[in-house]
Amino acid sequence: MNAIIVSALLGVVMMFSGIVLKNKSLLKYVATGGLLILILANLMQTYGWYTVNVNSHDLLRFSKFGLFFNTIAFAATFLYLILSGKDIEHTGIYPAEYFALIFFVLCGVSIMSSFNGLLMLFLGIEIMSIPLYILTGADKKNLKSNEASLKYFLMGAFSTGIMLLGITLIYGATGSFLLGAQSAINSAAASGAPPRASYLQIAGIILLFVSMSFKVSAAPFHFWTPDVYDGAPSVFTSFMATVVKAAGFFAFIRLFEGQTEILGPTWKILISFVIIATLLVGNITAVFQQSVKRMLAYSSIAQAGFMLFAIYSANDLAKEGILLYATAYSLATIGVFAVLIKMKDYTLDGFNGLAKTEPVLALTTTICLLSLSGIPLTAGFFAKYYMLASMVKAGGAVWLVIVAVIFAAVSVYYYFRVIQSMYFKDGVAETSEITGGFKIGLIFVAALIVLFGLLPSLLLNYFYF
Amino acid sequence: MIPLLLILIPLLSGLAVFLLKDSPASKSLALASSVATLAVSLVAVFSKGELNYDASWLPGLGSRFTLMQDGMGKMLCLLTAISFPVVFTATFKNVYQRQSAFYGLMLLTQAGLLGVFLAADALLFYFFWELALIPVYFLSSIWGGEKRIAVTFKFFVYTFIGSLLMLVGILLVYAQTADHSFALQSFYKVKLDAHYQNGIFALFFIAFAIKMPIFPFHTWQPDAYEQSPTAVTMILSGVMVKMGIFAIIRWLLPMVPAGVQAHSMFVVILSVIGMIYASLLAIRQDDIKRLIAYSSIAHIGLMCAAIFVQNQIGLEGVMIQMFNHGINVIGLWIVADVIEQQLGTRKFSELGGLAQKAPVLAILFVVMALANVALPLTNSFIGEFLMFNGLFRFNIWIAAVAGISIILAAVYTLNMIQKIFYGNTVDKTLGAVEVSANVQLVLSLLVVMVLVLGVFPQPMINLTKDTVSAIFANR
């Protein structure tokens, strides 16, 4: 509860600080400080020091799993603000509002990580999405940004409609919004007869699956992703592709945990299809991109394909894995985007010769890209490892694992093209001004990636106590 | 402790060299570090029994930082440790841009290679397997020839696909282990049914076959050897291809004996096809580097076949030949590098009569080349004799076909000697001079090793005897 309340309050504080503070460059420090408070408030609840209690009639339920995810999401946002806070100021004319909207997004994220009733899931997703529609259109004079915003909004509204229909059907079938209720009814039925769910409930679950797939940009519901990620100002794409996406997955895994027996063997076919489609579309299309930003948009689809394994296998390893994946993927993507924002030219050729002009940027970007492609010694390796291991543990779908690793090899192709541009090709990569603090921030992110790549237990141990 | 030192010395000095900011000291530091590694590996060779190191790493996953150095490990670590100082000395005069990065990456490669040969934990093994690859990718892509970027990338993607399939294999075996551990011993103990073994065999074998490489997975290799800077090519062909052979012996043979048994004929036939095919291609080459690359494929093919015939004599041959092939091929590359650096060409059609200008080089090179043909008195003779013996016991007809490759090896090797060193001098070789002292020194050392191991191979056989007998004891 702490995180939900504090993040909403901080959003309001940020809005007003835009009026109070005349010096706009102070805003990012206020926001960074606010995030520290938010992290602290969340940790207080995690370790049971102090919790604000509001009776939610069991619509919200706080678990270590969810609270720990909050910490990861907030910490990622913290790093994001440190690296790209300055660029947020330069994006549009209302920097205070942008910071406020980011806090509202975080409020939605913390609801999504703790929902226990479908209504709360709906509220969380809406609270998270609406600020994002605005952030996408933050570059008001840019047509592409406007287009992206409108597209995102329309598609988002559409998927929300589908989700609401699904929730309604489930409510009609079970008479409850609560997560556990459906399976309880089911198991009660199972005690005598073989488990059988009503068609309403099955239809509802499939509709929920579709709308969640939309939110995490899983194929074939991914079509909005490249345009929105490409059109949105790069700073906000970074945020959307990391924290928001990870939160979507987190809600996805919580929602479908224990629900899938209702669908029986059909479920495995359905999710296998979505996984393969996502991996195929994301990886193959990313290969052909010339713009690094668009490539990263497709790569985020491809990474979603890997994260979907957690929903397929849905065991302990998958839960640990999704936390690690969220961390590894967020760290790496925030790092790459932070550098991308500084580039004058977003095409691959724009990166030519970066290793000579800005060796620190090139090295840290390389570490981030290696992590995204899942090379050992980076956090990305263990993220992928946990996904594959959870699949093997769940058993039965070795072919899917083999397909996944082949696509992982394909992903090397487009990630390494950036490395090739930076290191092996000649050119003068133009960047905007790079400060020493920015470099230190990048080195810190890269160091974290390597650290978690050596000892993922450092991160996961917190999950257990 | 010794196994840990073997990894730590190149790893730490490699990182230190990076920080030297292009100072010429990086070269000397790299050489000093590689000599130190050599000293430690000699200590390992002369110490008795298995050397072990064990530390906690990932308790939640059942993976430990376990290193184990048995006879085969000692032998391959020695090969790695000899190769690097040899390469550094032979190419000491070469000038590289950003040399601190070059030598740093070389040392990191060495750390990765030594780690592969020492790891006794599947996940750790996978880590080092990749760690050896990444620095090589950068080395070849930055300092290589004209087509370096595309060629090196092909090499990287090939091996990466293989490694990922191996990772799936590791996970599948891990899921079957009784104690949920990645330890080598747990992998050995796991009992898999025959059907399962075939699948595991395929996943691992593709990774190792790409690395060795075995026909038809070899297409990355000639290009990569040709385009990489020669110092890297020496490591690639001298040491890195041994990773594949080593991994088959260490992991595949004891883990899935039924899978190996079921596929042995298939793999032996593939290897023999590869031997003949590569030898024929080698005859047609006009480029020293490509010729050596194809000849290397042929030799590796023989080693792979000799592993899969699964008899003791064949495996003993593989053990000593792994070491000998490393020595010989590095010697050949050194000469290729000298010629390229001095004359600016690697084409036979533009060379000739070099023996008149550089007699010492000619003598040393002829010895190395004869070792490549496996003439008696040279080190390769013993290894190839044992391997053909093993092949003969497996199947006479296959041995007969494989035997053709010996003749073909003589054809292309002698042809190469003749075209480079004999005949009349041509324009390019008119200005050639004798090679510098450091190259002479290194080549003479290699020649001494060739001859000594050629007449007295017993120490090498004794060194690796424990590994060989352990493999056959478990069946």
HADDOCK unambig.tbl for C-alpha pairs under 7 A between the chains (distance, minus, plus):
assign (segid A and resid 376 and name CA) (segid B and resid 127 and name CA) 5.68 0.50 0.50
assign (segid A and resid 376 and name CA) (segid B and resid 130 and name CA) 6.65 0.50 0.50
assign (segid A and resid 389 and name CA) (segid B and resid 171 and name CA) 6.32 0.50 0.50
assign (segid A and resid 392 and name CA) (segid B and resid 171 and name CA) 6.92 0.50 0.50
assign (segid A and resid 392 and name CA) (segid B and resid 172 and name CA) 6.51 0.50 0.50
assign (segid A and resid 393 and name CA) (segid B and resid 175 and name CA) 6.60 0.50 0.50
assign (segid A and resid 402 and name CA) (segid B and resid 165 and name CA) 6.92 0.50 0.50
assign (segid A and resid 405 and name CA) (segid B and resid 164 and name CA) 5.93 0.50 0.50
assign (segid A and resid 405 and name CA) (segid B and resid 165 and name CA) 6.93 0.50 0.50
assign (segid A and resid 406 and name CA) (segid B and resid 161 and name CA) 6.46 0.50 0.50
assign (segid A and resid 409 and name CA) (segid B and resid 157 and name CA) 6.66 0.50 0.50
assign (segid A and resid 409 and name CA) (segid B and resid 160 and name CA) 6.51 0.50 0.50
assign (segid A and resid 409 and name CA) (segid B and resid 161 and name CA) 5.58 0.50 0.50
assign (segid A and resid 424 and name CA) (segid B and resid 141 and name CA) 6.48 0.50 0.50
assign (segid A and resid 424 and name CA) (segid B and resid 142 and name CA) 5.58 0.50 0.50
assign (segid A and resid 455 and name CA) (segid B and resid 58 and name CA) 6.94 0.50 0.50
assign (segid A and resid 457 and name CA) (segid B and resid 58 and name CA) 6.73 0.50 0.50
